[in-house]
């Protein structure tokens, strides 16, 4: 009977150790792979209102950039 209790205790200790080790590995893996920030993008200024926005979101018209289609059409008229 004592041998059975001892065996059960060893199994429980081994199980707790295994779970803690697995958790520790997952935490280490999360810390080693930080989020990679997006590459910086050039900012441009709207020729109409002066707001700054990323070049990929700007509307180009000739050499000038605009934040929206309404500002581009207002500037051209």
N, C-alpha and C positions, 0 to 999 in steps of 0.2 A: 504494500500500500504506500509506503514511504517512497519507494522507487518510482511509482507512478506519479506521485505529486512532484517529485524532483524533476522527472522527465517533462511534465506539464510546465513547470516553472522555466525550464531551459527553453522550451519551445516558445513560450510567451516572450521571454527576454530576446530570443533570436528574432522574433517577428517585429518587436518594437525597434530593435536595432536596424533591421532591414528597412523599415518604413522611414526612420529618421535619416538613414543614409540616402535613400532615394529622394527625399525632400531636400536634403542638403545639396545634392547634385543638381536638382532643378533650379534652386536658388542661385547656385554658382553659374549655371548656364545663362540665366537671365541677366546676371551682372556682367558677364563677359561679352554679351552681344547688345551694346547700347543702340538706341535708335539712331539711324544715320540721317542727319538733316538733309533736306533737299538742297540741291546745288543753288547757289545764289543766282538771282536773275537781275538783269539791268532794269532800273526803274526809269520811266519817262514821265514827262510833264504834259498835261493836257494844254493845248494852245489856247483854249477858250476859258477854262475856269482855273487852271493851275494845279489841279489835283495830281498827285503822283500815283502811278500804277505800274504794275509789271508790264514789260514790253509785250509779252505774249497776250495780254488782255487789251492792249491799246488798238485803236483803229488808226491806221496809217493813211495819210492823204498827202502825197508828194513828200516833202521833207518834214511835215508836221504830224504830230500825234494827238489823238483825242481820246477822251474817256468813254464817249458814247456817240452813237450815230447822230443824235440831235445836235450835239455840240459841233460835230463836223459839218453838218448842213447849215447851221447858223453862221459858222465862221466863213463858209464859202459864199454866202449871200450878202 
